[in-house]
Amino acid sequence: MSNNIQENIQENIQENIQENNSYCGFITIVGRPNVGKSTLMNHLIGQKVSITSRKPQTTQHIIHGINVLNNYQYIFVDTPGFQTKYINKLNKLLNESVINELKDIDVVLFVVEAGIFNLADEQVLNLLPKNKQLFLVINKIDKYKDKTLMSDFIHTITQKFKFNDIILLSAKQHYGIDEALEKISKVLPEGPFLYLDDQITNRNSSFLTSEIIREKLFRYLGQELPYSTAVIIDEFNDKEDVTKINGTILVDKQNQKGIVIGKME
């Protein structure tokens, strides 16, 4: 066998090895309340696993959303909005969960709303670790058409912090999602997949059901119901033809029961 043929074989083997390399990493989505973090994660993975509403800090649990594209596994981490306006025991715990989540991840998506950068955004910005892959994600750009103003807006933020790259998108419209995934893929570390190919979240059906119920409570009852409301699934029986679910809705005070179930005569 000639040296040229051997070299060609070795090159083909190396190319096949590189093509089969897998890349996997944790991508944390952070930002102040109501910038669209949960909507963004749902669109990044192509499935709804994180509930959404206009109520601040609807997300109260760390949720992993998984997307596998070719040899890349993206593990997105939805976090509660970092709350600075209303500080109570629950908000402090949720804020601590955001800070802790930033320690052991590979990539950070710092999400802001197009045209808005206020004190709450800046407080989250000050939490960002400087030793991670960091992206500035500007969401809701469909509501912000002026490119000149957008350029000035980007300059204002990037003067305060150095980012790897900038991602412009509208999560609700699914605009810019593919480009976001492509940019993130370039900084994912090489390594084995941590979840099965068909797994879309680290949470079970019972948990997702409790979150969907909580989402509907917020959407139908609005500001009347405190966001500290919780849902516990007491029974989740998934049969072939029907799923039987029994749950308990927990509220803070006795008079809030009437908001949920109606006033008793």
CORMOJO-V977325 format. One record per residue. N is the residue number from 1. RES is the residue in one letter. SS is DSSP state (helix for helix, strand for strand, loop for the rest). PHI is phi in whole degrees, 0 to 359 (* if undefined). Layout:
N:RES:SS:PHI, N:RES:SS:PHI
This chain:
1:M:loop:*, 2:S:loop:288, 3:N:helix:297, 4:N:helix:297, 5:I:helix:295, 6:Q:helix:300, 7:E:helix:295, 8:N:helix:296, 9:I:helix:298, 10:Q:helix:297, 11:E:helix:295, 12:N:helix:296, 13:I:helix:297, 14:Q:helix:296, 15:E:helix:295, 16:N:helix:295, 17:I:helix:296, 18:Q:helix:296, 19:E:helix:294, 20:N:helix:268, 21:N:loop:300, 22:S:loop:252, 23:Y:strand:231, 24:C:strand:211, 25:G:strand:199, 26:F:strand:266, 27:I:strand:240, 28:T:strand:269, 29:I:strand:256, 30:V:strand:232, 31:G:loop:165, 32:R:loop:290, 33:P:loop:301, 34:N:loop:68, 35:V:loop:262, 36:G:loop:98, 37:K:helix:295, 38:S:helix:291, 39:T:helix:299, 40:L:helix:299, 41:M:helix:298, 42:N:helix:302, 43:H:helix:282, 44:L:helix:293, 45:I:helix:258, 46:G:loop:78, 47:Q:loop:214, 48:K:loop:269, 49:V:loop:236, 50:S:loop:239, 51:I:loop:283, 52:T:loop:225, 53:S:loop:194, 54:R:loop:278, 55:K:loop:285, 56:P:loop:300, 57:Q:loop:58, 58:T:loop:301, 59:T:loop:285, 60:Q:loop:237, 61:H:loop:229, 62:I:loop:286, 63:I:strand:237, 64:H:strand:263, 65:G:strand:243, 66:I:strand:247, 67:N:strand:226, 68:V:strand:246, 69:L:strand:233, 70:N:loop:56, 71:N:loop:257, 72:Y:strand:243, 73:Q:strand:244, 74:Y:strand:266, 75:I:strand:247, 76:F:strand:275, 77:V:strand:241, 78:D:strand:276, 79:T:loop:237, 80:P:loop:299, 81:G:loop:295, 82:F:loop:287, 83:Q:loop:265, 84:T:loop:239, 85:K:loop:278, 86:Y:loop:245, 87:I:loop:254, 88:N:loop:221, 89:K:helix:299, 90:L:helix:296, 91:N:helix:298, 92:K:helix:298, 93:L:helix:295, 94:L:helix:293, 95:N:helix:298, 96:E:helix:297, 97:S:helix:295, 98:V:helix:294, 99:I:helix:299, 100:N:helix:295, 101:E:helix:292, 102:L:loop:285, 103:K:loop:280, 104:D:loop:241, 105:I:loop:234, 106:D:loop:257, 107:V:strand:225, 108:V:strand:241, 109:L:strand:255, 110:F:strand:268, 111:V:strand:260, 112:V:strand:232, 113:E:strand:268, 114:A:loop:307, 115:G:loop:86, 116:I:loop:235, 117:F:loop:216, 118:N:loop:246, 119:L:helix:299, 120:A:helix:297, 121:D:helix:297, 122:E:helix:294, 123:Q:helix:293, 124:V:helix:291, 125:L:helix:303, 126:N:loop:291, 127:L:loop:274, 128:L:loop:294, 129:P:loop:286, 130:K:loop:272, 131:N:loop:257, 132:K:loop:242, 133:Q:strand:283, 134:L:strand:241, 135:F:strand:240, 136:L:strand:271, 137:V:strand:250, 138:I:strand:259, 139:N:strand:264, 140:K:loop:63, 141:I:helix:288, 142:D:helix:294, 143:K:helix:264, 144:Y:loop:222, 145:K:loop:276, 146:D:loop:287, 147:K:helix:292, 148:T:helix:294, 149:L:helix:296, 150:M:helix:296, 151:S:helix:298, 152:D:helix:294, 153:F:helix:298, 154:I:helix:298, 155:H:helix:299, 156:T:helix:301, 157:I:helix:282, 158:T:helix:289, 159:Q:loop:289, 160:K:loop:270, 161:F:loop:205, 162:K:loop:265, 163:F:loop:251, 164:N:loop:296, 165:D:strand:196, 166:I:strand:239, 167:I:strand:240, 168:L:strand:255, 169:L:loop:200, 170:S:strand:231, 171:A:loop:299, 172:K:loop:298, 173:Q:loop:270, 174:H:loop:61, 175:Y:strand:271, 176:G:loop:87, 177:I:helix:292, 178:D:helix:297, 179:E:helix:294, 180:A:helix:296, 181:L:helix:297, 182:E:helix:296, 183:K:helix:294, 184:I:helix:294, 185:S:helix:301, 186:K:loop:289, 187:V:loop:244, 188:L:loop:290, 189:P:loop:287, 190:E:strand:287, 191:G:loop:169, 192:P:loop:288, 193:F:loop:294, 194:L:loop:260, 195:Y:loop:232, 196:L:loop:296, 197:D:loop:302, 198:D:loop:264, 199:Q:loop:272, 200:I:loop:252, 201:T:strand:203, 202:N:loop:271, 203:R:loop:260, 204:N:loop:272, 205:S:helix:296, 206:S:helix:297, 207:F:helix:296, 208:L:helix:298, 209:T:helix:295, 210:S:helix:298, 211:E:helix:290, 212:I:helix:295, 213:I:helix:298, 214:R:helix:297, 215:E:helix:299, 216:K:helix:294, 217:L:helix:301, 218:F:helix:296, 219:R:helix:289, 220:Y:helix:274, 221:L:helix:255, 222:G:helix:56, 223:Q:helix:287, 224:E:helix:293, 225:L:loop:251, 226:P:loop:298, 227:Y:loop:284, 228:S:loop:282, 229:T:loop:304, 230:A:strand:232, 231:V:strand:232, 232:I:strand:245, 233:I:strand:271, 234:D:strand:274, 235:E:strand:214, 236:F:strand:225, 237:N:strand:245, 238:D:strand:261, 239:K:loop:259, 240:E:loop:296, 241:D:loop:257, 242:V:loop:205, 243:T:strand:250, 244:K:strand:258, 245:I:strand:231, 246:N:strand:239, 247:G:strand:220, 248:T:strand:238, 249:I:strand:261, 250:L:strand:255, 251:V:loop:237, 252:D:loop:288, 253:K:loop:230, 254:Q:helix:301, 255:N:helix:289, 256:Q:helix:279, 257:K:helix:298, 258:G:helix:295, 259:I:helix:295, 260:V:helix:276, 261:I:helix:253, 262:G:loop:90, 263:K:loop:287, 264:M:loop:274, 265:E:loop:284
